[in-house]
């Protein structure tokens, strides 16, 4: 039986994680090692100088073994492989993230970072994300079928599969576009705004930004912004 590990960066209680678990139990033995809270935009960071905790978690889907971790999403994968799971899993599923992971934003995503960590450690990995405005209906409609196609598929060398679901009703979705390359554009144009003047001339800043729809034809961002599910392979290292 396939051994499947599931993680995310939105926390073990996230709605998207539960969707992924409910689909994955149809394909093998499922173990969860996920952060105990929000870890978005932590990229591929790991804990080096501070200890973190892993503890059993009573997960509301029967038949899975679940653990919450106080570290990052990449920490979850590392400790899962080395200490928690009985062996290296056949595949790691990360998500379903609340918000697209497409284009230039991929470099910041801890959903994607956890997936790359799994590949580095010798497994296959698939990252799943959906529009932050989504009510999950398109994800529910397509998730199980896409997972069935990708669960045993080998990605190109040192790559992960990256899946993104648009928002809306299933009848409005135009279908699935496969093999989408990554856009060079991000979803947000951001900047830092000063929010407080501190002592000794210091300034406290907070990130701010605006959504932007710029994309190249044929890319992952083009797909989701035009009402398609996007599936593609993403490579992190040569």
C-alpha positions in Angstrom: 0.0 0.0 0.0 1.2 3.5 -0.8 2.5 5.5 2.2 1.3 9.1 1.8 2.5 12.0 3.9 0.4 15.2 4.0 1.5 18.6 5.2 0.7 22.3 4.6 1.6 25.8 5.7 -1.8 27.0 6.8 -1.9 24.8 9.9 -3.2 21.4 10.8 -6.8 22.7 11.3 -7.0 24.3 7.8 -9.9 23.5 5.6 -7.7 22.8 2.6 -5.7 20.2 4.5 -8.9 18.3 5.4 -9.9 18.3 1.7 -6.6 16.8 0.7 -6.7 14.2 3.5 -10.2 13.1 2.5 -9.1 12.6 -1.1 -5.8 10.9 -0.2 -7.3 8.2 2.0 -8.7 6.7 -1.3 -5.1 6.1 -2.4 -3.1 4.7 0.5 -2.1 4.9 4.1 -2.1 8.6 5.2 0.1 10.2 7.8 -0.1 13.9 8.6 2.7 16.0 9.9 1.6 19.6 9.7 2.3 22.9 11.5 0.3 23.7 14.6 -0.6 27.1 13.1 -0.1 29.5 10.2 3.3 29.3 8.5 2.6 30.9 5.1 5.4 32.6 3.2 8.1 30.8 5.2 9.4 29.4 1.9 11.9 26.5 2.5 13.1 27.6 5.9 14.0 25.1 8.6 14.7 25.4 12.3 18.4 25.3 13.1 19.0 27.0 16.4 15.6 26.5 18.2 14.0 23.2 19.2 10.5 22.4 18.0 7.8 20.0 19.2 5.9 17.3 17.5 2.8 15.8 19.3 0.0 13.4 18.3 -3.1 15.1 17.1 -6.7 13.9 17.1 -7.6 14.5 13.5 -11.3 14.4 12.4 -10.8 12.0 9.5 -10.8 8.3 10.4 -7.9 6.0 9.6 -5.1 8.6 9.5 -2.2 9.2 11.9 -1.7 12.8 12.6 0.9 14.9 14.3 1.2 18.7 14.8 4.6 20.4 14.7 5.6 23.8 16.1 8.2 24.2 13.3 8.0 25.2 9.7 6.4 23.2 6.9 9.8 22.0 5.8 10.6 21.0 9.4 7.4 18.9 9.2 8.7 17.0 6.2 12.2 16.5 7.6 11.0 15.2 11.0 8.3 13.2 9.3 10.8 11.4 7.2 13.4 10.9 9.8 11.5 10.4 13.0 7.7 10.0 12.7 6.8 7.9 9.7 7.8 4.2 9.5 9.7 4.8 6.2 10.1 7.4 3.5 6.7 7.9 2.0 5.9 7.2 -1.6 4.6 10.7 -2.1 4.1 13.9 -0.1 1.1 16.0 -0.7 1.2 19.7 0.4 -1.9 21.9 0.7 -4.5 22.6 -0.3 -3.1 26.1 0.3 -5.4 29.1 0.9 -4.2 31.3 -2.0 -2.6 30.5 -5.4 1.0 29.3 -5.6 1.8 30.4 -9.1 4.4 32.5 -11.0 7.1 34.3 -9.1 5.3 33.8 -5.8 6.4 30.2 -5.8 9.7 31.2 -4.3 8.0 32.4 -1.1 5.6 29.6 -0.6 6.0 27.2 2.3 3.5 24.9 0.6 5.9 24.5 -2.3 9.0 24.6 0.0 7.8 21.6 1.9 7.2 19.8 -1.4 10.8 20.5 -2.6 12.1 19.3 0.8 10.3 16.0 0.2 12.0 15.7 -3.2 15.4 16.4 -1.7 14.9 13.6 0.8 14.0 11.0 -1.8 10.2 11.1 -2.3 7.8 12.5 -4.9 5.7 15.5 -4.1 2.6 17.4 -5.3 1.6 20.9 -4.1 -2.0 21.9 -4.2 -3.4 25.5 -3.9 -6.6 27.4 -4.6 -7.6 31.0 -5.1 -7.9 32.8 -1.7 -11.4 33.8 -2.6 -12.5 30.2 -3.4 -15.3 28.5 -1.6 -13.7 25.2 -2.5 -16.3 23.9 -5.0 -14.0 23.7 -8.0 -11.3 22.1 -5.8 -13.8 19.5 -4.5 -14.9 18.7 -8.1 -11.4 18.2 -9.6 -9.1 17.3 -6.7 -9.7 13.5 -6.5 -9.4 13.0 -10.3 -6.2 15.0 -10.5 -4.7 13.2 -7.5 -5.5 9.9 -9.2 -3.6 11.0 -12.3 -0.5 12.3 -10.5 -0.3 10.0 -7.4 2.1 7.6 -9.2 3.5 9.9 -11.9 7.2 10.7 -11.9 7.8 14.4 -12.3 10.8 15.5 -14.3 14.1 15.2 -12.4 14.2 17.0 -9.1 10.8 18.6 -9.8 7.4 18.7 -8.1 3.9 18.8 -9.6 2.1 22.1 -8.8 -1.7 22.2 -9.0 -3.8 25.4 -8.7 -7.6 25.6 -8.6 -9.5 28.8 -9.5 -12.5 30.1 -7.6 -16.1 29.8 -8.8 -18.7 27.1 -9.5 -17.6 23.8 -11.2 -19.9 24.5 -14.2 -18.0 27.8 -14.8 -14.5 26.1 -14.7 -13.3 25.5 -18.3 -11.4 22.3 -17.3 -7.7 21.4 -16.6 -4.7 22.6 -18.4 -1.7 20.3 -18.0 2.0 21.0 -18.3 1.7 24.8 -17.6 5.1 26.6 -17.3 5.6 29.0 -14.5 4.8 32.7 -15.1 7.5 35.2 -14.4 4.9 37.5 -12.9 3.7 37.4 -9.3 0.1 37.7 -8.1 0.9 40.8 -6.1 2.9 44.0 -6.5 4.0 44.8 -3.0 5.8 47.4 -1.0 6.5 48.3 2.6 4.6 51.1 4.3 5.8 52.8 7.5 3.4 52.2 10.4 5.3 53.6 13.4 8.3 55.7 14.2 10.5 54.2 16.8 13.1 55.5 19.1 16.6 56.4 17.8 15.3 57.0 14.3 13.9 53.5 13.7 10.8 52.9 11.6 8.4 49.9 11.8 7.2 48.7 8.4 4.3 46.5 7.2 4.0 44.8 3.8 1.2 46.1 1.6 0.3 45.4 -2.0 -2.2 45.1 -4.8 -3.4 42.2 -6.9 -2.2 42.3 -10.5 -3.4 40.3 -13.4 -0.3 40.5 -15.7 0.7 37.1 -17.2 2.2 35.5 -20.2 0.1 33.3 -22.5 0.2 29.6 -21.8 1.5 29.9 -18.2 0.1 28.8 -14.9 -1.1 32.3 -14.1 -2.8 32.6 -17.4 -4.6 29.3 -16.8 -6.1 30.2 -13.4 -6.9 33.8 -14.3 -8.9 32.5 -17.3 -10.9 29.9 -15.3 -8.9 26.8 -15.7 -7.2 24.4 -13.2 -3.5 24.6 -13.8 -1.1 21.6 -13.4 2.6 21.9 -14.1 6.0 20.7 -13.0 8.3 23.1 -11.1 12.0 22.6 -10.7 14.0 24.1 -7.8 17.5 23.1 -8.4 19.6 21.8 -11.4 
